[in-house]
Amino acid sequence: MGDKKIEERRLEMIVNKTAFPVTIKKTESKITPRAGLVLIEQIARELGMDQLLSLHFGHHKRRKRGLQTSRQILDIASMLIDGGNRMEDIRQLAGDDAWQQIRDKSGTMAPRTARDVLYRFSADDLARFEKMEKQMSHRISNRMVREDTATIDADATFIEADKKEASFSYHKEKGYYPMLGFWAERGTVIQGEFRDGNEPPLARALEFLQKCESCIPKDIDRLCLRADAAWFQSEVMDYCTDQCIEFAIGGHRNEPMHQSIEAIDPAQWEKWTEDPEVLKEHPEQKDWEIAETVYAFNEGKYSYRVVVIRKPYPQLEMFKGVVYEYDIILTNREWEKRRLVKWYWERCNCENWIKELKYGFGLNQFPCSQYVPNGAYFHIVVLAFNLVQALKLLKLSYEWRTFTVKTLRYHLFHVAGLLVRHARQLCLKLYYRYAHYDLFRSIVNPVPV
């Protein structure tokens, strides 16, 4: 019996030594761990998003009590910006009393209500979301210094989703295949179109281009387009030529294209680069060659310049001699061919933005079993993404533009704030040594000019 008491005492001493020397207690003080979301609220107010959403979706509100549909949409967007990726995660906002009081004291809906909101949208509402994205793009433009050039980067992305109403794609997987148009110089989505998994990226390319074009202010001097080989279509390129849109579009190596490439004089093939610094970083480029030719569609109105990079394909050399693979770009730009290729390669930035939409804002999974509610969720993700991009464009300095939302959460959004009432006004107190305190003040309480 004595040995047992000694052992219990020894264990108690070990626990006391290893226990963390902090006592956990509750407080009734209004503390929020997401004070930075006030920056998103501010930018949404400046862009008039509440009024814009009410204009398009106010018909969903049939009763006086409860949240406005515009507020519900913005709450879901705020939840995504905060880091949630499921409807259940909205509980974190609902349980944050300080945040509720900062916002408008109206409360936040429950997760089940959030899902019900998505199911209230119709197919016509998806078109309204597209129109809203166009108007949001123009409102951002109105608050920025006029730009000379706007480049549209268009790309589709497959999102696997084993949902009841999802269709099989050519990947032989169920999911959705939305098309996205980005304003490359800004990194904003100017148009998003939700599509089923069985709709190929090449479908309705010209129609989508025209939608993106309508999102660009008319006073832009130069409008450009970059797209992959899914847009290798005569109607797209002829339209661009007629509308003075400069483009670079990936090409297919079909039989006529193959014949055009084979007809290139061997003396016209040039080394891609001999720069030792480039070759040190990318040694595989030492055997690349570049040339150009001309291609015309059978049903098209014009012929187009084709820039071709050929690369040795080493896996087949032992069987067939030197075998090449080709990167093909069709264009109506008159730039030097290497400069043109590098400009076309910049469209890879849209791959990073799509990755951000999927893994930064929760687009990699859908909350509903039906097509239209998931389409509404897609557009709300785009709204959340654009609000963050608008914050970076309109309120933050240039070096912030490359930051991902994960980095912004660490620096700006997930910041502790104490909410108090002072002189009949709400006051959000931040730690006095917080690195971005002055930035917060300049955005939320700007000094009148």
C-alpha positions as CSV (number, residue, x, y, z in Angstrom):
1,M,0.0,0.0,0.0
2,G,2.8,2.3,0.8
3,D,4.5,1.6,-2.5
4,K,1.3,2.5,-4.4
5,K,1.1,5.9,-2.6
6,I,4.8,6.6,-3.4
7,E,4.1,5.8,-7.1
8,E,1.1,8.1,-7.2
9,R,3.1,10.9,-5.6
10,R,5.9,10.4,-8.1
11,L,3.4,10.6,-11.1
12,E,1.8,13.7,-9.6
13,M,5.2,15.4,-9.4
14,I,5.9,14.5,-13.0
15,V,2.6,15.9,-14.2
16,N,3.2,19.1,-12.2
17,K,6.6,19.6,-13.8
18,T,5.4,18.9,-17.4
19,A,2.1,20.9,-17.2
20,F,2.1,24.1,-19.2
21,P,2.2,27.1,-16.7
22,V,-0.9,28.8,-18.1
23,T,-4.4,28.6,-16.6
24,I,-7.2,28.5,-19.1
25,K,-10.3,30.6,-18.2
26,K,-13.3,32.1,-19.9
27,T,-13.9,35.8,-20.4
28,E,-16.9,37.9,-21.4
29,S,-14.7,40.4,-23.2
30,K,-15.6,40.8,-26.9
31,I,-12.4,39.3,-28.5
32,T,-12.2,38.1,-32.1
33,P,-9.4,36.1,-33.7
34,R,-10.3,37.4,-37.2
35,A,-10.1,41.1,-36.8
36,G,-8.6,41.3,-40.3
37,L,-11.9,40.4,-41.9
38,V,-13.0,44.0,-41.3
39,L,-10.7,44.8,-44.2
40,I,-12.8,42.6,-46.5
41,E,-16.0,44.2,-45.2
42,Q,-14.5,47.6,-45.9
43,I,-13.6,46.7,-49.5
44,A,-17.0,45.1,-50.1
45,R,-18.7,48.3,-48.9
46,E,-16.6,50.5,-51.1
47,L,-17.4,48.3,-54.1
48,G,-21.1,48.4,-53.1
49,M,-21.3,44.6,-53.1
50,D,-24.3,44.5,-50.7
51,Q,-26.3,46.6,-53.1
52,L,-25.1,44.8,-56.2
53,L,-26.0,41.4,-54.7
54,S,-29.4,42.7,-53.6
55,L,-30.0,43.9,-57.1
56,H,-29.5,40.5,-58.6
57,F,-30.7,38.2,-55.8
58,G,-33.1,40.4,-53.7
59,H,-36.1,38.4,-55.2
60,H,-35.0,35.4,-52.9
61,K,-36.0,37.4,-49.8
62,R,-39.8,36.8,-49.2
63,R,-40.0,37.6,-45.5
64,K,-39.1,40.7,-43.5
65,R,-37.3,38.8,-40.7
66,G,-34.0,37.1,-41.1
67,L,-30.8,37.9,-43.1
68,Q,-30.9,39.5,-46.6
69,T,-29.7,37.1,-49.3
70,S,-26.9,39.6,-50.1
71,R,-25.7,39.3,-46.5
72,Q,-25.9,35.5,-46.6
73,I,-23.8,35.4,-49.8
74,L,-21.2,37.7,-48.3
75,D,-21.1,35.6,-45.1
76,I,-20.3,32.4,-47.1
77,A,-17.6,34.4,-48.9
78,S,-16.2,35.6,-45.6
79,M,-16.1,32.1,-44.3
80,L,-14.1,31.0,-47.3
81,I,-11.7,33.9,-46.9
82,D,-11.3,33.0,-43.3
83,G,-10.1,29.5,-44.3
84,G,-13.3,27.4,-44.1
85,N,-14.1,25.0,-46.9
86,R,-17.3,23.4,-45.7
87,M,-20.7,24.8,-44.8
88,E,-20.2,23.6,-41.3
89,D,-17.3,25.9,-40.9
90,I,-19.6,28.9,-40.9
91,R,-20.2,28.1,-37.2
92,Q,-16.9,29.8,-36.4
93,L,-18.3,33.1,-37.7
94,A,-21.6,32.5,-36.0
95,G,-19.9,31.9,-32.6
96,D,-17.8,35.0,-32.8
97,D,-19.9,37.7,-31.0
98,A,-17.3,40.4,-31.6
99,W,-17.3,39.8,-35.3
100,Q,-21.1,39.8,-35.4
101,Q,-21.2,43.2,-33.6
102,I,-18.5,44.7,-35.9
103,R,-20.4,43.5,-39.0
104,D,-24.0,44.6,-38.5
105,K,-25.4,42.8,-35.4
106,S,-27.7,40.7,-37.5
107,G,-26.1,37.4,-36.7
108,T,-24.8,34.7,-39.0
109,M,-26.8,31.8,-40.4
110,A,-26.4,28.2,-39.3
111,P,-24.6,25.7,-41.6
112,R,-27.9,24.1,-42.6
113,T,-29.3,27.5,-43.5
114,A,-26.2,28.2,-45.6
115,R,-26.7,25.0,-47.6
116,D,-30.4,25.9,-48.0
117,V,-29.3,29.2,-49.4
118,L,-27.4,27.4,-52.2
119,Y,-30.4,25.3,-53.0
120,R,-32.6,28.4,-53.5
121,F,-30.6,29.5,-56.5
122,S,-31.9,28.7,-60.0
123,A,-30.2,28.2,-63.4
124,D,-31.1,31.8,-64.2
125,D,-29.3,32.9,-61.0
126,L,-26.1,31.5,-62.4
127,A,-26.4,33.9,-65.3
128,R,-27.0,36.7,-62.8
129,F,-23.8,35.7,-61.0
130,E,-21.9,36.1,-64.3
131,K,-23.4,39.5,-64.8
132,M,-22.5,40.5,-61.3
133,E,-18.8,39.5,-62.0
134,K,-18.8,41.8,-65.0
135,Q,-20.1,44.7,-62.9
136,M,-17.6,44.0,-60.2
137,S,-14.8,44.1,-62.7
138,H,-16.0,47.5,-63.9
139,R,-16.3,48.8,-60.3
140,I,-12.7,47.8,-59.6
141,S,-11.6,49.5,-62.8
142,N,-13.3,52.7,-61.8
143,R,-11.2,52.8,-58.7
144,M,-7.8,52.1,-60.4
145,V,-5.5,54.2,-62.5
146,R,-6.3,53.7,-66.2
147,E,-4.3,50.9,-67.8
148,D,-3.1,50.7,-71.4
149,T,-3.3,46.9,-71.8
150,A,-5.6,44.2,-70.7
151,T,-4.7,40.6,-71.2
152,I,-7.4,37.9,-70.9
153,D,-6.0,34.5,-69.8
154,A,-8.7,31.9,-70.4
155,D,-8.5,28.3,-69.1
156,A,-10.8,25.5,-68.0
157,T,-10.1,23.3,-64.9
158,F,-11.5,19.9,-64.0
159,I,-12.8,19.5,-60.5
160,E,-13.5,15.9,-59.4
161,A,-16.8,15.6,-57.6
162,D,-18.7,12.4,-57.1
163,K,-22.1,14.1,-57.0
164,K,-25.5,12.9,-58.0
165,E,-25.9,15.3,-60.9
166,A,-22.2,15.5,-62.0
167,S,-21.3,13.9,-65.3
168,F,-18.2,12.0,-66.5
169,S,-15.6,13.9,-68.3
170,Y,-13.1,12.6,-70.9
171,H,-10.9,11.9,-67.9
172,K,-13.5,9.1,-67.1
173,E,-14.1,10.8,-63.7
174,K,-17.2,12.5,-62.5
175,G,-17.0,16.2,-61.8
176,Y,-17.3,19.7,-63.2
177,Y,-15.4,21.6,-65.8
178,P,-15.8,25.3,-65.2
179,M,-14.2,27.9,-67.5
180,L,-12.4,30.9,-66.0
181,G,-11.3,34.2,-67.6
182,F,-8.7,36.2,-65.7
183,W,-7.5,39.8,-66.2
184,A,-3.8,38.9,-66.2
185,E,-2.4,42.2,-65.2
186,R,-4.6,42.3,-62.1
187,G,-5.1,38.6,-61.3
188,T,-8.9,39.0,-61.0
189,V,-11.5,36.7,-62.4
190,I,-13.5,38.7,-64.8
191,Q,-15.8,35.9,-65.9
192,G,-16.5,32.4,-64.5
193,E,-18.8,29.9,-66.2
194,F,-19.9,26.8,-64.4
195,R,-20.0,23.7,-66.7
196,D,-20.7,20.1,-66.3
197,G,-17.9,17.5,-66.5
198,N,-18.9,16.3,-69.9
199,E,-18.6,19.7,-71.6
200,P,-15.2,20.0,-73.2
201,P,-13.0,23.1,-72.7
202,L,-13.3,24.0,-76.4
203,A,-17.1,24.3,-76.2
204,R,-18.5,27.8,-76.8
205,A,-15.0,29.4,-76.7
206,L,-16.0,32.4,-78.8
207,E,-19.1,33.1,-76.7
208,F,-17.0,33.0,-73.5
209,L,-14.4,35.3,-75.1
210,Q,-17.1,37.8,-75.9
211,K,-18.3,37.7,-72.2
212,C,-14.8,38.4,-71.0
213,E,-14.4,41.2,-73.5
214,S,-17.5,42.9,-72.2
215,C,-15.9,42.9,-68.7
216,I,-13.0,45.1,-69.9
217,P,-13.4,48.9,-70.0
218,K,-13.9,50.3,-73.5
219,D,-11.0,52.8,-73.1
220,I,-8.3,50.1,-73.0
221,D,-5.8,50.8,-75.8
222,R,-4.8,47.1,-76.3
223,L,-6.8,44.0,-75.6
224,C,-4.9,40.7,-75.7
225,L,-5.8,37.0,-75.4
226,R,-3.8,34.0,-74.3
227,A,-5.3,30.5,-74.3
228,D,-4.3,26.9,-74.7
229,A,-4.9,24.5,-77.6
230,A,-8.6,24.0,-76.6
231,W,-9.1,27.4,-78.3
232,F,-7.4,26.3,-81.5
233,Q,-10.5,27.4,-83.5
234,S,-10.8,29.5,-86.7
235,E,-13.8,31.4,-85.4
236,V,-12.0,32.5,-82.3
237,M,-8.9,33.7,-84.2
238,D,-10.8,35.3,-87.0
239,Y,-13.0,37.2,-84.4
240,C,-9.8,38.4,-82.6
241,T,-8.4,39.6,-85.9
242,D,-11.6,41.5,-86.9
243,Q,-11.8,43.1,-83.4
244,C,-8.1,44.0,-83.2
245,I,-7.5,41.6,-80.3
246,E,-3.9,40.5,-80.2
247,F,-3.7,36.8,-79.3
248,A,-1.4,33.8,-78.7
249,I,-3.2,30.5,-78.8
250,G,-1.7,27.0,-78.5
251,G,-2.0,24.8,-81.6
252,H,-2.7,21.2,-82.5
253,R,-0.3,19.1,-84.6
254,N,-3.0,18.0,-87.0
255,E,-2.0,16.8,-90.6
256,P,-2.1,20.3,-92.2
257,M,0.0,21.7,-89.3
258,H,2.4,18.8,-89.5
259,Q,2.9,19.5,-93.2
260,S,3.5,23.2,-92.5
261,I,6.1,22.3,-89.8
262,E,7.8,19.7,-92.0
263,A,8.0,22.3,-94.8
264,I,10.2,24.7,-92.7
265,D,13.6,25.0,-94.3
266,P,16.2,23.3,-92.0
267,A,18.3,26.5,-92.2
268,Q,15.5,28.4,-90.5
269,W,15.7,26.5,-87.3
270,E,17.6,28.5,-84.7
271,K,18.9,27.6,-81.2
272,W,16.3,28.5,-78.6
273,T,19.0,30.0,-76.3
274,E,22.7,30.1,-75.8
275,D,22.6,32.1,-72.6
276,P,24.8,30.2,-70.1
277,E,22.7,31.5,-67.1
278,V,19.5,30.1,-68.6
279,L,21.1,26.8,-69.6
280,K,22.6,26.4,-66.1
281,E,19.1,26.6,-64.6
282,H,17.4,24.7,-67.5
283,P,19.9,22.4,-69.1
284,E,17.2,20.6,-71.1
285,Q,16.8,23.7,-73.2
286,K,20.2,23.4,-74.8
287,D,18.8,21.2,-77.6
288,W,15.6,23.3,-78.2
289,E,15.2,25.0,-81.5
290,I,12.7,27.6,-82.7
291,A,11.3,28.6,-86.1
292,E,8.1,30.0,-87.6
293,T,5.7,29.2,-90.4
294,V,2.2,30.0,-91.6
295,Y,-1.1,28.2,-91.1
296,A,-4.6,28.6,-92.5
297,F,-7.8,26.9,-91.5
298,N,-9.9,25.4,-94.2
299,E,-12.9,27.2,-93.1
300,G,-11.2,30.4,-91.8
301,K,-10.8,33.8,-93.3
302,Y,-7.2,34.5,-92.6
303,S,-3.8,32.8,-92.4
304,Y,-1.8,33.0,-89.2
305,R,1.8,33.2,-88.0
306,V,2.9,30.0,-86.2
307,V,5.9,30.0,-83.9
308,V,7.2,26.5,-83.2
309,I,9.6,25.1,-80.6
310,R,10.9,21.6,-81.2
311,K,12.4,19.5,-78.5
312,P,14.2,16.2,-78.9
313,Y,12.2,13.3,-77.5
314,P,14.9,11.1,-75.9
315,Q,12.7,8.1,-75.0
316,L,12.3,7.2,-78.7
317,E,15.7,8.1,-80.1
318,M,17.1,4.6,-79.6
319,F,14.3,3.2,-81.8
320,K,13.7,5.8,-84.5
321,G,16.7,8.2,-84.4
322,V,16.0,11.8,-83.5
323,V,12.3,12.3,-82.7
324,Y,10.8,15.7,-81.8
325,E,7.9,17.0,-79.8
326,Y,6.6,20.4,-80.7
327,D,5.2,23.4,-78.8
328,I,3.0,25.3,-81.3
329,I,1.7,28.9,-80.9
330,L,-0.5,30.7,-83.3
331,T,-0.5,34.5,-83.1
332,N,-1.3,37.8,-84.9
333,R,1.3,39.6,-82.9
334,E,4.5,40.8,-84.7
335,W,6.8,40.4,-81.8
336,E,10.2,38.7,-82.1
337,K,9.4,35.0,-81.8
338,R,11.3,34.4,-78.5
339,R,9.7,37.4,-76.9
340,L,6.3,36.1,-78.0
341,V,6.9,32.6,-76.6
342,K,7.9,34.1,-73.2
343,W,4.8,36.3,-73.2
344,Y,2.7,33.3,-73.9
345,W,4.3,31.3,-71.1
346,E,3.2,34.0,-68.7
347,R,-0.3,32.5,-69.0
348,C,0.9,29.9,-66.6
349,N,0.1,32.4,-63.9
350,C,-3.6,31.5,-64.3
351,E,-2.7,28.0,-63.3
352,N,-1.5,29.4,-59.9
353,W,-4.8,31.4,-59.6
354,I,-6.8,28.3,-60.3
355,K,-4.8,26.5,-57.7
356,E,-5.5,29.3,-55.3
357,L,-9.2,29.1,-56.0
358,K,-9.1,25.3,-55.3
359,Y,-6.9,25.0,-52.3
360,G,-7.0,28.5,-50.9
361,F,-10.8,29.2,-51.2
362,G,-12.3,25.7,-51.1
363,L,-13.2,25.1,-54.8
364,N,-11.6,21.6,-54.7
365,Q,-14.8,20.2,-53.2
366,F,-18.5,21.0,-53.5
367,P,-21.1,21.0,-50.7
368,C,-24.3,19.9,-52.6
369,S,-25.4,17.0,-54.6
370,Q,-27.1,19.0,-57.4
371,Y,-25.6,21.0,-60.3
372,V,-27.2,24.4,-59.8
373,P,-26.4,24.8,-56.0
374,N,-22.8,23.8,-56.7
375,G,-22.7,26.3,-59.5
376,A,-23.8,29.0,-57.0
377,Y,-21.1,27.9,-54.7
378,F,-18.6,28.1,-57.5
379,H,-19.5,31.8,-58.1
380,I,-19.4,32.6,-54.4
381,V,-15.9,31.2,-54.3
382,V,-15.0,33.5,-57.3
383,L,-16.6,36.4,-55.3
384,A,-14.4,35.6,-52.3
385,F,-11.3,35.4,-54.5
386,N,-12.1,38.7,-56.2
387,L,-12.7,40.5,-52.9
388,V,-9.2,39.5,-51.7
389,Q,-7.7,40.5,-55.1
390,A,-9.5,43.9,-54.9
391,L,-8.1,44.4,-51.4
392,K,-4.6,43.9,-52.7
393,L,-5.2,46.1,-55.8
394,L,-6.9,49.0,-54.2
395,K,-5.6,49.1,-50.6
396,L,-2.2,47.4,-50.4
397,S,1.2,48.2,-51.9
398,Y,2.5,46.4,-54.9
399,E,4.6,43.8,-53.0
400,W,1.4,42.4,-51.5
401,R,0.0,41.3,-54.9
402,T,2.0,38.1,-55.0
403,F,0.8,37.0,-51.6
404,T,-1.5,34.0,-51.4
405,V,-4.6,34.0,-49.2
406,K,-2.8,31.7,-46.8
407,T,-0.1,34.4,-46.3
408,L,-2.7,37.1,-46.0
409,R,-4.4,35.1,-43.3
410,Y,-1.1,34.9,-41.3
411,H,-0.3,38.6,-41.7
412,L,-3.7,40.4,-41.9
413,F,-6.9,38.3,-41.4
414,H,-6.2,36.1,-38.4
415,V,-5.4,39.0,-36.0
416,A,-6.7,39.2,-32.4
417,G,-8.8,42.3,-31.7
418,L,-10.7,43.5,-28.6
419,L,-14.0,45.1,-29.3
420,V,-15.1,47.9,-26.8
421,R,-17.6,50.7,-26.9
422,H,-16.0,54.1,-26.5
423,A,-17.8,57.5,-26.8
424,R,-20.9,55.7,-28.1
425,Q,-18.9,54.1,-30.9
426,L,-17.4,50.6,-31.4
427,C,-13.6,50.5,-31.2
428,L,-11.6,47.5,-32.3
429,K,-8.3,47.5,-30.4
430,L,-5.2,45.8,-31.8
431,Y,-2.0,45.0,-30.0
432,Y,0.1,48.1,-30.0
433,R,3.2,46.3,-31.4
434,Y,1.2,44.7,-34.2
435,A,3.3,45.2,-37.4
436,H,0.5,46.2,-39.7
437,Y,-1.5,48.5,-37.3
438,D,-0.9,51.6,-39.4
439,L,-2.1,49.7,-42.5
440,F,-5.3,48.8,-40.7
441,R,-5.9,52.4,-39.7
442,S,-5.3,53.7,-43.2
443,I,-7.8,51.2,-44.7
444,V,-10.7,51.3,-42.2
445,N,-10.2,54.9,-40.9
446,P,-8.5,56.8,-43.8
447,V,-7.4,60.4,-43.0
448,P,-9.6,62.8,-45.0
449,V,-7.7,64.6,-47.8
